[in-house]
Amino acid sequence: MNWQLSHMSSGNFDQLFTGNSFYPLDRPIYFNASTFSTAVLTLPIFLVTKDPYICLQAAIFFSYILCSSGMLLLARNLKLDYVASFLAAFIFSFSAPRFNVSHYLHLITIQWMPFVLFFVHKYFDKGKRIYVYWAALFYLMQITASAYHGIFFSILLLLFVVILFFQQNNFTFKKIILDVAPLALIIGTVAWVYFTPYLQEANEFGFKRSIVDQSIYGAPLATFFSLPDSYFFGSWTSNFRHIDGSTSPGYLSIILTTLGILILGKKQSTKFLVDTRVKLFTVWVILITFILLLFKPYIAGFGEKLYSDLYLHPQVVTTAILSPLFLVMTGYFFSTKFFRTIYVGLTLNEIFLLYFSIAVLAFIVSLGPIIKLYGNQHIMINPVSVFIYYTFPGLSSIRAVSRMSILIPLGLGITAGVAYMLIKEQIAASHYKKVFTFLVLTILILEIYPAKGLYAPYKPGHEIPKVYKWLKEAPDGVVLEWPMSKSFAGDEIYQERSIVYQKKIVNGYAAFEWDGRKKLAELEDLSNNSALMSLYAFGVNYLVLHGTYGKFPEWAGKNIGEFQQIEKFTNVLVYLNKKAKVNFLSESFLNHFSAVIKNSDNESRLVLKFKSPNTHYVSKNKKILKVRVIWESDPNSSHYEWPFYPTLWRDGDSYELTLEKDSKRIPKLVELIYSNSEKKGEKIFRKTVVG
């Protein structure tokens, strides 16, 4: 946000979507989540203060205010009384999952969602197209403030609109199309223009979130049943909280919603008997599951013959065995009299059913593609989440799908408010109603106190070290701070400090880590020739060397290669390389490769080894190498496309491509072809490898 604020205030609009981290990359800002609309809204504050921290604090503070105001407006529009409306507003704004990410602006920014729902309701109530335009405006503000929640909210909004449409009697599908289609086209165009660069960068750098990654970061069921943190209840509930954190929406919302469901269920009874065949099928599935669990070791052994890497995923076999059982049990539950009674009762209150549905969907998606009981203990496949992963645009790019739990209170806030009114109706005496209201509000206050992100917004952790003030006054140049953490999350403090001096940095912290930074972080001794060549490749001007407990490495002398020590601060040495220049990999990079074909165990592999003993290089664009293989005993040749993503190219680095697996064919000749077709004056480079 600081980068965009700085360039908007100075009129450098062509630099809005570039960024200063991960030098020499051109658009590292796309490695991070979007906060553009928040930056635009806080620009007036930045113009007055020139302080990005004040802008961040204001954005977080007003996020709580707007969340509460929007939810209050929505609840009042749904005919909830004042107490129920305030209850909904505070449950949504001050939930525990939101507290846990109060220092992440893109995760806490959910304040535009109630406004979208408010205007969608207005459209279905009044039928006026103007409300659709207002809903679209707030929707665009939400997705450009947080791509994370833009995707999550879009899933819920789709379900919301579908249910609301079927609940209306005065709307036709034709009217919806005529009113919404032109605007949907506009929103789609804006979203496409805005998010396409993110997709392009992901493709350029090979950033992917596999369904396995998303499964790892799904929320275990234990985190929902664990009790949330609370200032007053913390000492009582600390032993019941989960090590993976709390995704629970809170005590009050769950209790009130459950009581509301039971009250609605009592208002409508239904006779429904489960078919005998369904019962028999369920019994058979339970029996077969028990037998399969007994033979699990043999099944795992057979599976490893089909999939040799199965031993790396020991939970897969258990998940495959248990999933049919739990799916059948779930289906059996949906066919019971208890569920039917509850469902018919819910249909009596359309608002409760509508918002309970989006809360349930948010809960299901936050579990991830694999439902886990505790930690990494898999129990079954999540068919809903798997389906959405493969069908809903953008969800497959999200790693921590558990953060969908932040939106559960969007539904439970309203259901808790409705349930409060339903319970109040069951109380006959007026003084008991007042006692009940007092009790509910007291529990609410005890549960949310203190409002952490509201009363204590994010601030810089420590006093700014003098080295950063010195860098601010130093001539322009590229900065590398060392040591670099093996995990790029350790560079977060370096990127934050770059706000002070506003220079390009090789370090960086983002949602993704590119391979060049990863290789550079492997360096431990910067004085050896290989390490120095890597530093030279990045074009580092200022090498900022931090000591460890007041001590510097033995190799940190007056000079480190071409770097000369120019300043010394407490626990910090600053080196300068005046001749620094980025060594970009040339288009004729095939000349640096030695190639060999290796055949073993019915497998053929092409191995390329990069040779450049005097210079290391950096690439910032993906290179596609076309590979053509001619076989000894087969007249048909094979063709492959081998992507080389941006990285640091070091002498001795090797790359492998599997040409054939489980086959007796032997390569006779391999031809490597690289074409720089993206540039004017296309050139084609070839290299031939004899088998």
C-alpha positions, -999 to 999 in steps of 0.1 A, spaced: 0 0 0 29 24 8 43 20 -27 10 29 -44 3 58 -20 38 73 -26 34 71 -64 -2 83 -64 8 113 -43 37 121 -66 17 116 -99 38 86 -110 8 66 -121 29 44 -144 47 30 -113 15 21 -94 18 -16 -102 55 -22 -101 70 -24 -66 104 -20 -50 110 -56 -37 126 -87 -54 149 -66 -76 155 -68 -106 119 -81 -113 96 -55 -130 62 -62 -113 67 -78 -79 37 -60 -65 16 -87 -82 32 -113 -59 11 -98 -31 -26 -95 -24 -44 -64 -38 -52 -34 -16 -56 -8 -43 -91 5 -34 -79 9 3 -49 29 -9 -71 52 -30 -94 58 0 -65 66 24 -47 88 -1 -61 121 14 -46 110 48 -12 103 31 -12 136 14 -15 154 47 7 132 69 31 115 44 31 86 69 20 52 56 16 38 91 -11 64 99 -28 54 67 -26 17 77 -40 25 112 -68 46 97 -77 18 73 -78 -8 100 -98 15 124 -124 25 98 -126 -11 86 -142 -19 120 -164 11 119 -176 4 84 -181 -33 91 -203 -25 121 -222 3 102 -228 -19 71 -240 -48 91 -262 -26 112 -277 -11 80 -283 -46 66 -299 -59 98 -323 -30 101 -333 -34 65 -341 -71 73 -365 -58 100 -343 -68 130 -349 -47 161 -321 -24 173 -307 -48 199 -306 -77 173 -291 -54 147 -263 -42 171 -258 -79 180 -253 -88 143 -230 -58 137 -206 -67 166 -205 -104 159 -195 -97 123 -170 -70 131 -152 -84 161 -151 -122 155 -121 -142 167 -109 -152 132 -108 -116 122 -88 -106 153 -62 -132 145 -54 -114 112 -59 -78 124 -24 -68 112 -30 -81 77 -48 -53 59 -60 -74 29 -75 -100 53 -92 -77 77 -108 -57 49 -143 -72 46 -164 -40 53 -179 -37 19 -197 -70 19 -227 -60 41 -233 -30 17 -233 -53 -13 -259 -76 4 -279 -46 15 -283 -33 -21 -290 -68 -34 -318 -71 -9 -331 -36 -20 -331 -47 -56 -351 -78 -49 -375 -58 -27 -380 -28 -50 -370 -42 -84 -351 -10 -93 -320 -14 -114 -302 15 -95 -297 -8 -65 -278 -32 -87 -254 -5 -97 -248 4 -61 -242 -33 -52 -217 -35 -81 -198 -4 -69 -193 -19 -34 -185 -53 -49 -157 -37 -70 -144 -19 -39 -143 -52 -21 -125 -73 -47 -99 -45 -53 -93 -42 -16 -87 -79 -11 -84 -104 -38 -85 -131 -11 -119 -120 2 -130 -110 -33 -129 -147 -43 -144 -160 -10 -172 -134 -11 -180 -141 -47 -187 -178 -38 -211 -167 -11 -227 -140 -32 -235 -165 -59 -253 -188 -35 -270 -158 -18 -284 -145 -51 -296 -180 -62 -315 -186 -29 -329 -151 -29 -342 -155 -64 -360 -187 -56 -375 -171 -25 -391 -143 -46 -424 -147 -64 -423 -114 -84 -390 -119 -103 -384 -137 -135 -352 -150 -149 -356 -127 -179 -358 -96 -157 -326 -106 -138 -308 -111 -171 -319 -77 -185 -310 -59 -153 -278 -76 -144 -262 -88 -176 -249 -54 -189 -235 -45 -155 -220 -80 -151 -202 -74 -184 -188 -42 -171 -177 -57 -137 -162 -87 -156 -142 -63 -178 -129 -43 -149 -120 -74 -130 -103 -89 -160 -82 -58 -166 -73 -56 -129 -66 -93 -122 -51 -104 -155 -16 -92 -146 -18 -113 -114 -25 -144 -136 2 -134 -160 28 -132 -133 17 -165 -118 21 -181 -152 55 -164 -158 70 -176 -125 53 -209 -123 33 -200 -91 7 -227 -85 -14 -238 -55 -21 -275 -59 -51 -291 -43 -26 -308 -20 -13 -274 -8 -48 -262 -2 -56 -294 17 -27 -288 41 -40 -253 49 -76 -262 54 -90 -257 89 -91 -288 110 -125 -295 127 -109 -291 161 -102 -254 155 -140 -248 152 -149 -268 183 -120 -252 203 -130 -222 223 -120 -188 210 -96 -165 229 -112 -139 252 -98 -114 277 -122 -126 304 -127 -162 294 -91 -169 284 -80 -184 317 -109 -208 316 -107 -218 279 -69 -218 272 -68 -256 276 -95 -261 251 -80 -240 223 -63 -256 194 -27 -254 185 -35 -244 149 -55 -214 161 -91 -206 164 -116 -203 136 -146 -203 159 -170 -174 152 -176 -171 189 -197 -185 218 -227 -162 214 -234 -165 177 -232 -203 178 -254 -207 209 -281 -182 196 -281 -197 161 -285 -232 175 -314 -222 198 -330 -204 168 -328 -236 147 -344 -256 175 -372 -231 180 -380 -230 142 -379 -268 142 -405 -271 169 -429 -248 150 -432 -274 122 -432 -312 126 -430 -336 97 -434 -374 93 -406 -389 74 -392 -425 75 -359 -435 61 -363 -461 34 -352 -496 46 -330 -500 16 -311 -468 26 -306 -483 61 -294 -516 47 -270 -498 23 -255 -478 52 -250 -509 72 -231 -526 43 -209 -496 38 -200 -496 75 -192 -533 74 -170 -529 42 -152 -499 57 -143 -520 88 -130 -548 67 -109 -524 46 -94 -509 77 -83 -543 88 -65 -549 54 -52 -513 52 -14 -524 52 -21 -547 22 -40 -520 4 -12 -495 10 13 -520 -3 -7 -525 -35 -12 -488 -39 26 -482 -37 30 -505 -67 7 -483 -87 19 -450 -73 55 -452 -60 53 -419 -41 23 -431 -20 45 -435 10 50 -397 11 13 -393 17 3 -420 43 -31 -403 50 -43 -409 14 -52 -446 21 -71 -438 53 -89 -410 35 -99 -432 6 -113 -459 30 -132 -435 53 -146 -411 27 -174 -434 14 -184 -442 50 -187 -405 60 -204 -395 28 -230 -422 32 -235 -412 69 -239 -376 58 -265 -386 33 -283 -408 59 -284 -378 83 -300 -356 56 -328 -382 52 -337 -385 89 -368 -371 105 -347 -348 127 -331 -331 97 -363 -329 78 -380 -312 107 -352 -287 111 -352 -279 74 -390 -274 71 -388 -252 102 -360 -231 86 -381 -226 55 -406 -208 77 -381 -180 82 -365 -172 48 -340 -147 62 -327 -172 87 -324 -199 61 -306 -175 36 -279 -164 60 -275 -197 77 -268 -212 42 -240 -188 35 -225 -194 70 -226 -232 64 -210 -228 29 -182 -206 44 -176 -233 70 -175 -261 45 -151 -243 21 -128 -233 50 -122 -270 58 -104 -274 25 -105 -303 0 -97 -328 27 -116 -327 60 -92 -331 89 -101 -339 125 -70 -326 143 -38 -313 128 -31 -334 97 -54 -363 107 -74 -368 75 -109 -383 77 -126 -378 44 -128 -359 11 -147 -327 11 -167 -330 -22 -181 -294 -20 -147 -279 -16 -131 -301 -43 -159 -291 -67 -154 -254 -61 -116 -258 -63 -119 -270 -99 -148 -249 -111 -148 -215 -94 -123 -190 -109 -95 -180 -86 -101 -204 -57 -73 -227 -69 -48 -198 -65 -55 -195 -27 -33 -215 -3 -48 -207 32 -84 -216 24 -90 -217 62 -93 -179 61 -128 -184 46 -138 -188 83 -135 -150 86 -168 -148 66 -188 -173 87 -200 -144 110 -213 -127 79 -241 -153 80 -241 -161 118 -244 -124 127 -278 -122 111 -289 -156 123 -279 -147 158 -299 -115 156 -330 -134 142 -326 -161 169 -324 -134 196 -358 -121 185 -372 -156 183 -361 -164 218 -374 -131 231 -408 -140 216 -409 -172 237 -405 -152 270 -438 -140 283 -429 -116 311 -415 -82 300 -390 -80 329 -376 -114 319 -371 -101 284 -351 -73 298 -330 -97 318 -324 -118 287 -313 -88 267 -290 -77 294 -275 -112 296 -269 -114 259 -253 -80 256 -231 -87 287 -218 -119 271 -212 -101 239 -191 -74 255 -171 -100 276 -165 -120 244 -152 -92 222 -133 -72 248 -108 -58 241 -114 -49 204 -77 -56 196 -74 -43 161 -95 -13 169 -79 0 201 -43 -10 192 -38 -8 154 -5 -19 138 26 1 146 63 -2 138 78 -27 162 109 -7 172 126 26 168 140 29 132 177 21 132 201 48 120 212 28 90 178 32 73 179 70 78 214 70 63 202 50 33 174 75 28 200 102 22 224 80 2 225 82 -36 200 59 -54 210 22 -57 199 -13 -51 199 -26 -15 205 -62 -2 202 -69 35 219 -99 49 215 -124 65 186 -136 44 162 -161 60 158 -194 43 121 -188 46 114 -156 27 89 -146 55 120 -136 74 125 -107 50 93 -91 61 111 -67 84 136 -57 56 107 -49 32 90 -29 59 121 -9 67 125 -1 30 95 22 35 119 46 52 145 49 24 124 42 -7 149 23 -27 148 -10 -47 156 -40 -27 166 -76 -36 149 -89 -4 112 -92 -4 81 -106 14 50 -117 -5 25 -145 -10 50 -162 -34 87 -165 -34 106 -165 -67 134 -189 -73 161 -163 -76 156 -150 -41 155 -186 -29 189 -194 -43 204 -162 -30 192 -171 5 213 -203 4 245 -182 7 263 -183 40 298 -171 32 296 -140 9 334 -138 5 338 -169 -17 339 -164 -55 306 -182 -62 287 -161 -37 302 -129 -50 292 -137 -86 256 -143 -74 256 -108 -57 271 -92 -88 244 -109 -110 217 -91 -90 233 -57 -94 236 -50 -57 249 -15 -48 244 -14 -11 252 -46 9 238 -41 44 253 -66 67 236 -72 101 256 -87 129 244 -115 151 244 -106 188 269 -78 181 293 -101 161 300 -101 124 313 -130 103 351 -134 100 349 -127 63 333 -93 68 364 -71 64 370 -37 48 363 -52 14 342 -81 2 352 -86 -34 342 -54 -52 321 -42 -22 339 -16 -1 329 -8 35 317 28 36 297 30 69 295 13 103 266 15 127 258 -4 158 255 -40 147 254 -30 110 281 -27 83 273 -10 50 292 -19 18 291 -2 -16 297 -16 -51 298 14 -74 301 -7 -106 271 -28 -99 250 -38 -129 225 -67 -134 238 -96 -154 208 -107 -174 208 -141 -191 213 -136 -228 190 -151 -255 218 -175 -265 217 -192 -231 217 -226 -248 254 -221 -254 260 -223 -217 245 -258 -214 262 -291 -216 237 -318 -222 236 -356 -217 210 -383 -221 208 -408 -192 190 -441 -195 183 -463 -165 155 -485 -152 134 -481 -183 136 -443 -179 152 -417 -202 162 -383 -189 177 -353 -205 201 -336 -181 213 -300 -188 241 -285 -168 247 -248 -168 284 -238 -173 296 -203 -166 326 -203 -143 332 -166 -145 298 -150 -144 264 -157 -129 232 -145 -145 196 -135 -136 165 -140 -158 132 -123 -151 111 -139 -179 100 -174 -185 119 -192 -213 102 -221 -231 126 -247 -245 112 -269 -272 126 -304 -272 124 -328 -301 134 -364 -295 142 -389 -323 141 -426 -311 163 -454 -322 136 -479 -329 106 -457 -335 101 -435 -366 78 -412 -347 96 -384 -329 84 -369 -296 80 -332 -287 81 -315 -253 79 -280 -240 103 -274 -211 97 -242 -191 126 -224 -174 112 -199 -149 130 -168 -138 159 -176 -115 195 -171 -106 217 -190 -131 248 -204 -114 277 -224 -126 270 -261 -121 232 -258 -117 216 -288 -134 181 -293 -148 164 -326 -157 135 -335 -180 120 -370 -180 116 -380 -217 102 -415 -212 91 -436 -183 85 -473 -181 94 -477 -217 122 -496 -236 126 -468 -262 160 -453 -263 167 -417 -276 189 -415 -306 191 -377 -309 176 -348 -290 172 -313 -305 168 -283 -283 152 -252 -298 147 -218 -282 129 -190 -300 127 -154 -286 94 -149 -305 83 -122 -281 109 -98 -293 113 -80 -326 136 -97 -350 129 -133 -339 160 -155 -335 161 -192 -332 188 -210 -312 194 -248 -316 215 -274 -298 217 -311 -307 224 -339 -283 234 -373 -295 222 -402 -274 
